[in-house]
Amino acid sequence: RHYDHAVSLLAMDPGADRRRRCDVLHALGEARMRNGELAPGQASMLEALSIAREMGDGPRVVRAALAYCGPPRIMRRDELAASLVHEALRWVDPETQPAVASRLHANLALMPAVEFPAAGHAARSVILAERTGDPAVLATALGSQWWRCFDTADVQRAAETAQRQLGAAQAAANPELEIDAAINQLET
């Protein structure tokens, strides 16, 4: 409710800072999505992304694209989501920003109906994540790789990937990642 009010106030001020409007729209979108209001949340993200694009603000484009897609188990998996992630990838240097590039490739890996070959994105995500040394990034990348194990019905590899994902999630001490990895283990 507070973010809605802030967006309304910023809309009434023609001299309002566009970066602030973009950030408030992003926060509104995230709040709506966390509240289960996916479509309104994604609409706010698209508006934030549009402003970021107009400003030529790569980091905000990337942030909005990732947020628009949402978390892995409920993420958006359509052509628009894939195009936004590809646009975001153009703003990211994998050599200097491997964590962000890994997250973007992990998103593409979860879009096999739109993005082919999705397994290539999963492998790239894991390689980039391993370079970061960040267990949270690695857990996310391994989660995308787990899904792709079923493209070839490789249940053994899926089980190994889920085990590795759980280890990374526990090392990150991130309950959300731990739950996702535990679910993957149960489903293997």
Helices and strands as residue ranges (DSSP letters): H 2-12, H 18-34, H 38-55, H 58-69, G 72-74, H 79-90, H 98-109, H 118-132, H 135-149, H 155-172, H 175-187
